[in-house]
């Protein structure tokens, strides 16, 4: 076990290689969040009515510095999916409008964009991006080819969920804006996996999680909205901020800062997560990115090698996750009749390995996705490679 694993409460008897599905929060960050909850309960009115606003402001400032974003353009939300829904539900659509996305889109966001389009009589246009993939041009060419005069918005993953590909979002944003199309980026996996500079990126909307690769408590996420698009954007829950008067604060700030009583501790703990993880390695956050990327590539090669497969994505388009197409099951094997969930359960029952599989239109019909976080080490991925060879090898 990697020495850094002592900072997490993960079960030492299980190889947890699925940070991409649900991130794990380090002990000091959990303790910080719990102290905020104790502060709330010691005097709820004082904390929520008097102390909370400046605390949220400071948390937003620190998050903004990490993301390369102005704090006034950030709103806290409980998860990236909520951020995506917030934009889609605020967007004025008309019959015949088109919403563009790709076939790599996260399923929850696929449902959200389909729901928004159906309500307005608009339609969803899906760009087919190949996987395995050879390079960035395959993504850009596929997306731009599906733009039409009716395209109102493009919903794009920054790091795709099932295929674990880093899309060339800066190129896509530039090309789409040149075509008159704004971009909503689902950045669920990006913060803490790859460096971000949201102001320079210039996307219209960017939703990201802090409870994945930043390792903040569950329920910590943000929505970044470019300043010229904030008017007319409203949270899913309309509350007091809709008509509140507070000199010096924008309507965007007022509406999103209070959408009702809820646990604010995960948002307040985001700066602590940034500080803690950034202090674990001598290189700071660049060291975290590099360490997890290198471990991910080594793990990918181990597992792909156990199957006699080649990497499905260039190294430069891989972050801290990698997906490997699995071969067709041997006729009569114990996994032949199992769906991805059944195979995941088998890995866990037999090998005490927690990983993630998903259906995908490849030869074997399934992808195995691995995740590399600071608490993981090479020995865990060697055990995974052995289990893959035993259960799924040819």
Secondary structure as UniProt FT lines:
FT   HELIX           3..7
FT   TURN            12..13
FT   STRAND          15..16
FT   TURN            19..21
FT   HELIX           27..42
FT   HELIX           44..45
FT   HELIX           46..51
FT   HELIX           52..67
FT   HELIX           71..73
FT   STRAND          74..77
FT   HELIX           80..90
FT   TURN            95..96
FT   STRAND          98..102
FT   TURN            103..104
FT   HELIX           107..120
FT   STRAND          123..127
FT   HELIX           136..144
FT   TURN            145..146
FT   TURN            149..150
FT   STRAND          151..157
FT   HELIX           169..178
FT   TURN            179..180
FT   STRAND          182..187
FT   TURN            188..190
FT   TURN            192..193
FT   HELIX           198..201
FT   STRAND          205..209
FT   TURN            213..214
FT   TURN            218..219
FT   STRAND          221..225
FT   HELIX           227..229
FT   TURN            231..232
FT   HELIX           240..242
FT   TURN            247..248
FT   HELIX           251..257
FT   HELIX           265..268
FT   HELIX           270..278
FT   TURN            282..283
FT   HELIX           284..306
FT   TURN            307..308
FT   HELIX           315..317
FT   STRAND          321..325
FT   TURN            331..332
FT   TURN            334..337
FT   HELIX           340..351
FT   STRAND          353..354
FT   STRAND          356..359
FT   TURN            363..364
FT   STRAND          366..371
FT   TURN            374..375
FT   HELIX           378..392
//
